[in-house]
Each structure stands twice: as C-alpha cells, then as structure tokens.
Amino acid sequence: IAEALLEKQDGQIVEKKVTFNFLVSLPSKLLGSLSVKDKALLLPKAGEAWPDVIISAGRRHVPAALWLKNQAAKSGKKTIIAQLMWPGSDFVDLDLIITPMHDAVQVRKKGTLCKTLGAAHGVTKAKLEAARQQWQGKFAVLSHPHIVLLVGGKTKKTDVSRLDATKMMELAEHLAEEHGALLVSTSRRTSKKASKKFDFFQEKLKERHVSVFHPGQFGAEENPYHALLETADILMVTGDSIAMVSEAASLGKKLIILSHKKLAPVKHQRFHKQLADSGHALLWDGNNVEEITLKLENFQPKPLPNAATQAADAIWELLSS
C-alpha cells in the first residue's frame, strides 16, 4: 500500500518495529498505549520528518499508531492513520480502516471505511517480466496450455488433503489435453501427504511434462512463483489463502478456485463467492470434471484490481481533503 501511495507522490517509506509487553493480550481500548514497549523508538530519528500517514495492521498495533499520531499532533503535525484489517472495535481516532468485504464490516460511527475485494499484494508487471526472463529457459520450451496449480495447506480448521491433490491433478491432466504442461507449486503449509501425492502424479505422468516445485528446493531469488503466474494459461488455486487467490485473480487469466468446507474457512468461502459473482474466477468443489471444464471453455475472466491501489486511493483522498 505504501508503494502504491508513492506512485501518486514522491516520498519515503520508514518502517518502525513495534514491541509489546505482557499487557498486549488485554483490550487495547482500555489500556491505550500501555502495552507498547519502547515507544520512543517510534518517534522520528534525527533528520526524519513526522509522518503524513501511519499505516498499521492488526489490532495490536492500533495503540502504537494512535500514540504516534498524538505525539505528531503535539508537534503541530497533522497525521492520518490507515488501519489494515478491522481492529476489533471502532476506534474513532483511526482516520481510515481498510477491511476486506468478506469480513462483512458494514459501517463506522466516525471515520472512513474502505472495503476491498481481496488482499493487497505486490505482484506487478515488472516482477512478472523479470521472472519470465529468469525462467524462460525452463518454461518457454514447454507446449501449451500451461496448467499451473498453486497449493496452500493447513489453516486453524482446514487443510489440503491427499484427495484434494488427486482431484486437482486429475482435472489438470484433463485440461492439459495431450501436449500441455502441468506445473505445480506447493507451500510450506502443504502437508507431507499431499506433497507426496503430487510427486506420485509426477512419476505416474512421466511421459507428460509435469513439474512439481516444493519450498526449499530453491533460494529466495530462485523461487518460481512469479514465473508460474506469468506462464500460466489456466490457474488452479486452493482456496485456503486469501493472498494467493487475490494474486492469481489479479492476472485476468482463467482461474479455478478449489473451495469446500474442509479446505477453506467460512470467510474464505464468502470471498470466493464474491470473486465468482464478480466474474474473476470459477469455483470448483472437486467434483464433476466435465461441468467445470465446460464452464471454463466459455469463461471470460476479469482481472481483480489490487486492493493496495484501492487503499492508496482512499488514503490519497484523505490527504487531499
């Protein structure tokens, strides 16, 4: 969001690390900034100006943001706070609260509410092009269509199962027809059982081009994630990650979200339906391959705007008022 804001006007991003004491688990509306340790470290250093905007995320950081805003005001500086995610209750001194639609927050008593569809993310055309160049020796030689599977994993109440992995690979094989490539990226949250199932299909379909990428195989600079987004003709994403689904939907490519109650929490399923209703994705519960294939043939996806841009627009409007 800060980077998106700097596209509107030159400025500087300064990150401040907030530390907390044992009071952090108590309601911050009652304690104020008492849960924040070393508050002086939040103040501008020598040569730094007071901030125009404080961007904070999560309820724990609200007291720190409010304290810093108050210190700026004492020095004669007007500063606004842009709070990411609903902080648990409506703090009237938060100038802007940015919350996803699937959280179902309706109104505020005072202050501005910016409701976004999806998560803010850092996928850009420049990053995709850089990844394409880095990985073109690997992907450019493959026959199309490129079917890309992005696999998450365990949340508090849900998980990607071996059966999910099997159904994804069976659908991907069907969509790839005779000559297409199947490219799979798992995550650190993917269970060993599900990962092994993808490996099993890689061996089973060795006469086809199947590549499975697991975390840890590559260094941070060699991660194929952005290259997979770029090369994909069709994307299939597990619905357990709001961020991953948002990034995939932003591309305007044909996107299938695997979504059911054992894999995705209720809020996530609400988000998936919002995407489908808005024409950004198709939903699939893992059944009826023929039906989802037919839907995909006629699907004309709309790219999902980056929530970071929407949030930056809302911040800019407040700064300009």
Order of alpha helices (4+ residues) and beta strands (2+ residues): alpha-beta-alpha-beta-beta-alpha-beta-beta-beta-alpha-beta-alpha-beta-alpha-beta-alpha-beta-alpha-beta-alpha-beta-alpha-alpha
